[in-house]
Amino acid sequence: MARDLDPIEEIFSFTDKDLEVTDFNVADYIDDERDAVGFLNAIIETGRPELLQAALGDIARSRGMTELSRKTGVTRDGLYKALCETGNPSYDLVRRVLEAFGLRLQVVPIDSGDAQSA
């Protein structure tokens, strides 16, 4: 005998068949320089360099790899290989990619009141 579900249980009682899962591509949500800066700064805060190169790849795809290839002088294939989580881009390539996006790296002091610096 099936028990009656209260309204809250009914809302949250679903199966995998009830879900529609679609692929998420962050490149679809990076619309402008502000989005790119926010995304890169959030990634940098993770302290995981492999995510930075993947994030640069996401931004590159949002802006167009062909155009980035033209601006950096690196082949599309070379960009795809370097700007993935397992890639290993040189500092020069990261600099050229950022410049092509109209961005640059900047070093700033760690705020002594910052909880992460403790």
Secondary structure, DSSP 4 states (H G I P E B T S, - for coil): -PPPPPHHHHHH---GGG-------GGGG--SHHHHHHHHHHHHHHT-HHHHHHHHHHHHHHH-HHHHHHHHT--HHHHHHHTSTT----HHHHHHHHHHTT------PPPTT-GGG-
